[in-house]
Amino acid sequence: MSVAHELATIVGEDNVIPGDRSEVTLDGRKPAVIVRPATSEEVAAVVAWARTTDHALIVSGQGTRLAMGNPPERCDVLLSLARMNRILDYEPADLTARVEAGCTLMTFNRTAQSHRQWLPLDPPGSDQATLGGIVATDDFGPLRYAYGRPRDYVIGIEVVEGTGRLIKSGGRVVKNVTGYDLNKLFVGSYGTLGVIVRINLKLRPRPDGDATVLVSKASTDALSACARALLSSELMPAAVLLVNSGAGRMLGLEPAEPSLLVRFIETEPAIRYQLDRFAEITAHHALSSIRLDEARAASLWQTLASTRFLMNCEFILRLSALPAQTTSLFTFCHQELSQLIENPSVIAYLGTGVVRAGGMLPRHRFPLLAQVVQTLRAMCRQIGGHLIVEAAPAEIKRELDAWGEIGPTASLMRALKQQFDPGRIFSPGRFVAGI
């Protein structure tokens, strides 16, 4: 019996798709089969089948994170959770919800918005991304400064581990201290320890006010000084971004030049106060600022959180260090990439220590990008930071490790892999330390 027929006995023929009939690829390779279970029990049965037959599984939701990680050692079956997309339980009074992993962030926030609540996450590609994918990668966007990252919102989780066993951790209330907190183990594991099938989340109230201020026509040093004054003040911005001219062009800023973008999400009275105080800060630094109109601001933040932003970059790097070193990372990254391509996009998430950079790259320059990554990675190590290749052509990813060295943690990661996925069927080779 063929693989497709065996899987069809679990999920039905309509939910098994030959890989050659799909556009899905992983670093240039197509899975032999795509399987689309509808329940946790079907996921467990597929995983048990894969363990017994030694088939590698790549877990996916809407596919917005398939570019992340090293090329897989094997790519037999893509396990899609797109059909598992229900909001199972939502308690607005408790600010909690329980969802299936295939539920998209956009769908969930549309439901929560009617109760003036939201899940304040905005990683690139979140206009299509599933909550399972966002949680599995622990990915984030500009709102991380004020609201944190996905791991801060997961209070319970259900996972199918490598033998097909369904395990649960946490609960459905915010305060839960029973047992070990396995939530943090699976959040950010990139689908290499198990299949996240259900997630319990805590939510935040959604304030009415939302204002974005643009500061430009100044040097990077002047913009950075202004940002430092803002971040050390009593003000509470939701996001503070330093963007170079390439990123400004992608975001539709005119003229495209180094700029500071500051977002406030609060009640209307608090918005007015913070805008007035920020105007004083910019004036003190001999800078001028403008408040973007509502439509322009919404378009800007939607672009940053859209799949289109990912698609417009053939490679994406994420550098991290201490928050105080963010501007240095930004400047060095811009200088190095400018020697490789014209108009690289570089964005610093001020206050968090994170810089994202990307751009389009002619094929003949692929080997040079690998060299630039090594240079930037060495600089990050010198200041106690790290560099991750979030996306790149397969030819480049075969020349370097997307994650870089993780030191003594590697042995612990391999031990966890052995514990939860002894058959190495989940995304073998894609994550840190080759797990």
Disulfide bonds with the S-S distance in Angstrom:
none
